[in-house]
Amino acid sequence: MKIINYEDADEAINALEDNEGDGIDWVLFSYEKNDAKKFIYVAKGFEGLDEAKEHLIKDTVNYLYLKTFITRSNGAAQAKVALITFLYGKVKPLMVRRN
């Protein structure tokens, strides 16, 4: 885990969105336990939601950007990125309210 700033987070999300086919399909961010001032990059991966859930940090808020594919009416696949917020374990009320 490393502490990141918001520009680094945007760069990681842009890389996820730009990748239309192969490669990374999720990126996970969180806060250091009990410290809402330290936003951290946790992990990235290629195996979808089940793999991402293994990296959740307990007792804090986790943010998962997950790439999925939808089928358009013309049959073409289009990549979409969903943001999933996990409140895992006993998250302090202040941590929830900040987000």
C-alpha positions in Angstrom: 0.0 0.0 0.0 1.2 3.5 -0.7 -0.3 6.9 0.2 -1.4 8.7 -3.0 -2.8 12.0 -3.9 -5.9 12.6 -5.9 -4.0 13.1 -9.2 -2.5 9.6 -8.8 -5.9 8.2 -8.3 -7.3 9.9 -11.4 -4.3 8.5 -13.4 -5.1 5.0 -12.2 -8.8 5.3 -13.0 -8.0 6.7 -16.5 -5.7 3.8 -17.2 -8.5 1.4 -16.2 -11.0 3.3 -18.5 -8.6 3.5 -21.4 -8.0 -0.3 -21.4 -10.9 -1.5 -23.6 -10.1 -5.2 -23.7 -7.1 -6.9 -22.1 -5.5 -6.1 -18.8 -6.5 -4.6 -15.5 -10.2 -4.9 -14.7 -10.3 -3.5 -11.2 -8.5 -1.0 -8.9 -9.0 -0.7 -5.2 -8.4 2.4 -3.0 -9.0 2.9 0.7 -8.0 4.9 3.7 -5.3 3.8 6.1 -7.1 2.3 9.0 -8.9 5.0 11.1 -7.2 7.8 9.2 -9.4 9.6 6.7 -6.5 11.9 5.7 -4.4 9.1 4.2 -6.0 7.9 1.0 -4.1 4.9 -0.3 -3.9 2.7 -3.4 -4.4 -0.9 -2.2 -4.2 -3.2 -5.3 -5.2 -3.8 -8.9 -6.0 -7.0 -10.7 -7.2 -9.0 -13.6 -9.6 -11.5 -12.1 -12.7 -9.4 -11.3 -14.8 -8.9 -8.2 -13.9 -12.1 -6.3 -10.2 -11.3 -6.5 -10.7 -7.7 -5.5 -12.7 -8.7 -2.4 -9.7 -10.5 -1.1 -7.8 -7.2 -0.8 -10.5 -5.2 1.2 -9.1 -3.5 4.3 -11.2 -4.2 7.3 -12.8 -1.5 9.5 -12.5 1.3 6.9 -14.1 2.5 3.7 -12.9 0.8 0.5 -13.5 2.1 -3.1 -13.4 -0.4 -5.9 -13.4 0.7 -9.5 -14.6 -2.4 -11.5 -14.6 -2.6 -15.3 -17.6 -4.5 -16.7 -18.8 -5.0 -20.3 -22.3 -4.4 -21.6 -23.7 -5.4 -24.9 -25.1 -2.6 -26.9 -28.2 -3.0 -29.1 -26.0 -3.5 -32.2 -24.2 -6.4 -30.5 -21.0 -4.5 -29.8 -19.4 -4.8 -26.3 -18.7 -1.6 -24.5 -16.6 -1.2 -21.4 -18.1 0.6 -18.4 -16.4 1.3 -15.1 -18.5 1.1 -11.9 -17.6 2.5 -8.5 -18.5 0.2 -5.6 -18.1 1.5 -2.0 -17.5 -1.2 0.6 -18.0 -0.4 4.3 -16.2 -3.4 5.6 -16.2 -4.4 9.3 -16.8 -1.8 12.0 -16.4 1.5 10.2 -16.3 4.6 12.4 -19.2 7.0 11.8 -16.7 9.8 11.0 -15.2 7.7 8.2 -18.6 7.1 6.7 -19.7 10.8 6.9 -16.5 12.0 5.2 -17.3 10.0 2.2 
